[in-house]
Amino acid sequence: MSSVEQFTSEYSAKLTDSDDAVASLPEDSLVIFGTGLSEPQRLLWSLSNRLRDGNLCRLRIFSGPPSYHAADSLCAPDIADKVERVSQFVGPAERNDIRAGLVSYLPHQFHSIPRLISETMEVTLAFTTVSPMDESGHFTLGTNNDFISTALRCAREVIVEVNENMPRVHGDARLHISDVDAVVENHIPMPPVERVAGGPVDEKIAGWIAELVPEAATIQVGSGALPGMVCAALEGHRDLGIHTELMVPGLLDLVRSGAANGSKKTEKPGKHVFTLVVGDADDLALIHENPDFESHPVSYTNRPSVIARNDRMISINSALEVDLLGQVNAESLEGFQFSGAGGQLDFVRGAYDSKGGKSILAFHSTAKQGTISRIVPMFREGTVVTTPRSDTHYVVTEFGVANLKGKSVKERALAIIELSHPDFREELHRASRELHLI
């Protein structure tokens, strides 16, 4: 029997129905599943139905933000009393659950999650959506590598949900059939992803940021409308590289336009490096079997020492609030976890340590239609500091740019006030004097 025939035979032997695949999962199991576009629809519903039917009474989950399938199945409110959930990043579907105490957030730096899984968690089951098996017996992790790759290696049981619409990716993203206990097939279309349109304020901020990005820089951006506008503003640049946590449509547009070719990268030249992907069918088609793109675990993509190997590394991330000390909150609102730290601090530190690198944190100066200033005198009790003041480098709003490195408390307070909306500047000046900052 040839090796191809052997792998095909092993695949057939492990192919099963999703209900049967999770039928023997014991009580109080710790489960980790792929998130984002990699959420395995059939397995999530089969497992949640066991809880609903009373065949399983208690389950523990560690995950990223539930979205397309998990929010209505395994993370649905009607079975919340049977599921102990710990979240690595709080998404829109679980913000009410956080306030209700149904979900607990795990503080971390994103690059360290694989280590936390391997050292502190006894994973019973890991499952995710993968691309179809190739002739060498390998699946690939497609859109989501992050920490699920580590969970798959550490779990006592591994199940994959094969979807022919999941792109096949290069890099450190392969999983062999011999390391899989069960295979489920589910060839559904990938969840629809719509681009978020930016407005005039985003366009203004994107213009400021584009001026900070040199030719032949390697860039990282986050998600949302502003990063898309930033990428659009960079289309006139040349020889850009990509080393990012999240591969977003705007970055893929830079590849399509030729602005990003990776030719001047100092870490993995010519390769567009990522650990997560979000995009529509055309975006996924660009990545599919394309050796110019490489998927790696988040322990590689987000490790500050690895990020710093890229000369002229420019990280561009967002903030919810900044205070006059230069502290940045990107994850909490009104004393509750609103999102997560993600890879912000990883890239803030990695980019600044890069030769010629810059870390940029950008945000609108106001919220709620201009009624609230996102620049505050000092964070109130319960606010999370995502990026400490000593790490903050460039801060950008629609009113300009401030480089806080090397600035004293007085100098940075004055510089940050200049980035605020004019309606709030007098109040901020008064508060800074009361706080003895100036």
ZAMARGU-4260 file (C-alpha; in steps of 0.2 Angstrom, whole numbers, plus 5000, padded with zeros to 4 digits):
<rodrens>
0) 5000/5000/5000 | 5007/5017/4995 | 5008/5031/5008 | 4994/5040/4999 | 4983/5025/5000
5) 4988/5023/5018 | 4983/5041/5023 | 4967/5039/5013 | 4962/5023/5022 | 4966/5031/5039
10) 4955/5046/5034 | 4941/5035/5030 | 4942/5025/5046 | 4942/5041/5056 | 4927/5049/5046
15) 4912/5050/5057 | 4896/5060/5061 | 4898/5075/5072 | 4886/5068/5085 | 4896/5052/5086
20) 4912/5061/5087 | 4908/5070/5103 | 4897/5057/5111 | 4909/5050/5123 | 4916/5067/5129
25) 4916/5066/5148 | 4909/5078/5161 | 4919/5093/5166 | 4930/5092/5151 | 4940/5107/5146
30) 4937/5111/5128 | 4946/5123/5116 | 4939/5126/5098 | 4944/5136/5083 | 4936/5154/5083
35) 4933/5166/5069 | 4931/5159/5052 | 4937/5142/5059 | 4923/5139/5071 | 4917/5121/5067
40) 4899/5122/5065 | 4893/5104/5066 | 4904/5100/5081 | 4899/5115/5090 | 4880/5111/5088
45) 4883/5093/5092 | 4891/5097/5108 | 4879/5110/5113 | 4864/5098/5109 | 4872/5086/5122
50) 4871/5099/5135 | 4853/5104/5130 | 4847/5086/5130 | 4855/5083/5147 | 4867/5070/5141
55) 4881/5081/5147 | 4879/5091/5163 | 4895/5102/5164 | 4908/5108/5152 | 4923/5120/5153
60) 4928/5131/5138 | 4943/5141/5134 | 4941/5151/5119 | 4942/5167/5109 | 4927/5178/5105
65) 4912/5167/5100 | 4905/5173/5083 | 4897/5165/5068 | 4892/5148/5075 | 4898/5147/5093
70) 4887/5162/5099 | 4871/5152/5095 | 4877/5135/5100 | 4890/5131/5113 | 4890/5149/5120
75) 4872/5152/5119 | 4863/5159/5135 | 4851/5145/5137 | 4865/5133/5142 | 4876/5146/5151
80) 4872/5137/5168 | 4881/5121/5161 | 4896/5129/5154 | 4911/5137/5163 | 4918/5149/5151
85) 4935/5158/5151 | 4938/5170/5137 | 4954/5176/5129 | 4946/5190/5120 | 4928/5197/5123
90) 4918/5199/5108 | 4901/5208/5105 | 4891/5192/5108 | 4898/5190/5126 | 4899/5207/5133
95) 4882/5205/5142 | 4888/5188/5148 | 4904/5197/5155 | 4893/5209/5165 | 4882/5195/5171
100) 4897/5185/5177 | 4894/5171/5165 | 4911/5173/5157 | 4928/5176/5165 | 4942/5185/5156
105) 4960/5179/5156 | 4973/5193/5157 | 4988/5189/5146 | 4999/5194/5132 | 4993/5186/5117
110) 5010/5178/5112 | 5010/5169/5129 | 4993/5160/5127 | 5001/5144/5119 | 5013/5143/5134
115) 4998/5145/5146 | 4989/5131/5137 | 5003/5119/5137 | 5009/5123/5155 | 4992/5127/5165
120) 4978/5118/5156 | 4974/5100/5154 | 4964/5101/5138 | 4952/5086/5135 | 4946/5090/5118
125) 4952/5102/5104 | 4943/5104/5088 | 4943/5116/5073 | 4939/5118/5055 | 4953/5113/5043
130) 4957/5113/5024 | 4955/5096/5016 | 4969/5083/5018 | 4983/5083/5005 | 4992/5068/4998
135) 5005/5068/5012 | 4991/5066/5025 | 4991/5084/5031 | 4977/5096/5034 | 4981/5115/5036
140) 4973/5127/5049 | 4968/5139/5036 | 4962/5156/5044 | 4966/5152/5062 | 4982/5147/5069
145) 4984/5158/5084 | 4983/5146/5100 | 4972/5132/5092 | 4988/5125/5085 | 4995/5122/5102
150) 4978/5116/5109 | 4978/5103/5095 | 4995/5097/5101 | 4991/5096/5119 | 4973/5089/5119
155) 4969/5071/5124 | 4957/5071/5110 | 4958/5080/5093 | 4943/5081/5081 | 4944/5091/5064
160) 4929/5097/5054 | 4935/5097/5036 | 4928/5111/5024 | 4933/5112/5006 | 4931/5131/5007
165) 4944/5133/5020 | 4960/5140/5012 | 4975/5129/5012 | 4990/5139/5019 | 5008/5138/5020
170) 5019/5141/5035 | 5019/5132/5052 | 5001/5127/5050 | 5000/5108/5046 | 4991/5095/5056
175) 4993/5076/5051 | 4980/5063/5050 | 4989/5052/5062 | 4987/5066/5075 | 4968/5066/5073
180) 4956/5055/5082 | 4940/5059/5072 | 4936/5068/5056 | 4919/5076/5052 | 4915/5084/5035
185) 4905/5100/5033 | 4908/5109/5016 | 4898/5124/5020 | 4902/5142/5013 | 4914/5152/5024
190) 4904/5165/5035 | 4901/5181/5025 | 4913/5195/5030 | 4909/5213/5026 | 4921/5227/5025
195) 4918/5241/5038 | 4918/5258/5030 | 4927/5272/5038 | 4922/5291/5039 | 4930/5308/5037
200) 4938/5306/5055 | 4946/5289/5050 | 4952/5297/5034 | 4961/5311/5043 | 4969/5299/5055
205) 4974/5288/5041 | 4983/5302/5033 | 4993/5307/5048 | 4998/5288/5050 | 5003/5286/5032
210) 5016/5301/5035 | 5024/5291/5049 | 5026/5275/5038 | 5043/5275/5028 | 5045/5266/5012
215) 5050/5248/5014 | 5042/5247/5031 | 5035/5231/5038 | 5018/5234/5045 | 5005/5227/5057
220) 4987/5234/5058 | 4972/5229/5069 | 4954/5226/5064 | 4940/5239/5060 | 4937/5254/5049
225) 4952/5264/5053 | 4965/5250/5048 | 4956/5249/5031 | 4958/5267/5029 | 4976/5267/5034
230) 4980/5253/5021 | 4971/5263/5008 | 4982/5278/5012 | 4998/5267/5010 | 4994/5261/4993
235) 5007/5274/4986 | 5021/5266/4997 | 5033/5254/4989 | 5041/5238/4995 | 5030/5236/5011
240) 5031/5220/5021 | 5018/5212/5032 | 5021/5204/5049 | 5004/5205/5058 | 4993/5196/5070
245) 4977/5198/5059 | 4978/5198/5040 | 4964/5210/5036 | 4956/5214/5019 | 4966/5231/5018
250) 4983/5222/5020 | 4977/5210/5006 | 4973/5225/4995 | 4991/5231/4998 | 4997/5215/4991
255) 4986/5216/4976 | 4991/5233/4972 | 5010/5229/4973 | 5013/5241/4987 | 5017/5226/4999
260) 5029/5213/4991 | 5040/5210/5007 | 5056/5211/4997 | 5064/5222/5010 | 5059/5213/5025
265) 5073/5207/5037 | 5063/5193/5045 | 5056/5181/5032 | 5059/5191/5016 | 5045/5190/5003
270) 5033/5182/5015 | 5017/5190/5022 | 5016/5183/5039 | 5000/5181/5050 | 4992/5170/5063
275) 4973/5175/5059 | 4964/5179/5043 | 4947/5188/5041 | 4940/5192/5024 | 4928/5187/5010
280) 4929/5174/4997 | 4941/5184/4986 | 4952/5187/5001 | 4953/5169/5005 | 4956/5164/4987
285) 4971/5175/4987 | 4979/5166/5002 | 4974/5149/4996 | 4989/5138/4992 | 4999/5155/4990
290) 5017/5152/4996 | 5019/5171/4998 | 5008/5170/5013 | 5013/5161/5029 | 5003/5156/5044
295) 5012/5154/5061 | 5006/5151/5079 | 5004/5167/5089 | 5019/5162/5100 | 5029/5167/5084
300) 5019/5181/5076 | 5017/5191/5092 | 5033/5187/5101 | 5041/5205/5103 | 5058/5198/5100
305) 5052/5191/5083 | 5043/5206/5079 | 5058/5217/5082 | 5068/5207/5069 | 5059/5216/5056
310) 5068/5233/5052 | 5057/5248/5051 | 5043/5238/5060 | 5027/5249/5061 | 5013/5243/5072
315) 4996/5252/5071 | 4983/5248/5084 | 4968/5257/5092 | 4963/5263/5109 | 4947/5267/5118
320) 4955/5280/5130 | 4971/5288/5134 | 4975/5298/5149 | 4987/5313/5152 | 5000/5301/5158
325) 5000/5292/5141 | 4992/5276/5148 | 4981/5267/5135 | 4965/5258/5138 | 4960/5247/5123
330) 4949/5234/5132 | 4938/5240/5146 | 4922/5252/5147 | 4913/5257/5163 | 4923/5245/5173
335) 4919/5229/5163 | 4929/5220/5150 | 4924/5226/5133 | 4936/5217/5121 | 4954/5211/5125
340) 4972/5215/5126 | 4975/5205/5110 | 4992/5208/5103 | 4993/5227/5106 | 5007/5226/5119
345) 5016/5213/5110 | 5017/5224/5094 | 5020/5240/5104 | 5035/5233/5112 | 5041/5223/5097
350) 5039/5238/5085 | 5049/5250/5096 | 5063/5238/5098 | 5064/5236/5079 | 5078/5246/5070
355) 5069/5261/5064 | 5053/5254/5071 | 5037/5264/5078 | 5022/5259/5088 | 5007/5270/5084
360) 4991/5270/5094 | 4976/5279/5085 | 4959/5283/5090 | 4945/5296/5088 | 4947/5311/5100
365) 4928/5309/5105 | 4915/5296/5107 | 4896/5297/5107 | 4894/5310/5094 | 4907/5321/5102
370) 4899/5322/5119 | 4913/5312/5128 | 4932/5315/5126 | 4942/5299/5124 | 4957/5308/5131
375) 4954/5309/5150 | 4964/5317/5164 | 4967/5301/5173 | 4959/5283/5172 | 4946/5280/5184
380) 4945/5265/5196 | 4942/5249/5186 | 4949/5255/5170 | 4962/5243/5162 | 4979/5249/5157
385) 4983/5239/5140 | 4998/5249/5136 | 5008/5256/5151 | 5014/5275/5149 | 5032/5269/5148
390) 5028/5259/5132 | 5017/5271/5123 | 5026/5279/5108 | 5016/5288/5095 | 4998/5293/5098
395) 4987/5299/5084 | 4970/5307/5083 | 4961/5318/5070 | 4970/5333/5077 | 4988/5327/5075
400) 5002/5316/5081 | 5012/5315/5097 | 5028/5306/5100 | 5028/5302/5119 | 5045/5294/5120
405) 5058/5304/5130 | 5044/5316/5136 | 5042/5321/5154 | 5026/5320/5163 | 5023/5338/5159
410) 5028/5337/5141 | 5017/5322/5137 | 5002/5329/5146 | 5003/5345/5135 | 5006/5335/5120
415) 4991/5324/5123 | 4980/5338/5126 | 4984/5345/5109 | 4977/5329/5102 | 4960/5331/5111
420) 4945/5340/5103 | 4945/5358/5106 | 4929/5358/5116 | 4938/5348/5130 | 4955/5356/5130
425) 4951/5369/5143 | 4944/5356/5155 | 4960/5345/5152 | 4972/5359/5155 | 4963/5363/5172
430) 4963/5345/5177 | 4982/5343/5173 | 4986/5358/5184 | 4975/5350/5198 | 4984/5334/5196
435) 5001/5343/5197 | 5006/5337/5180 | 5009/5354/5173
</rodrens>
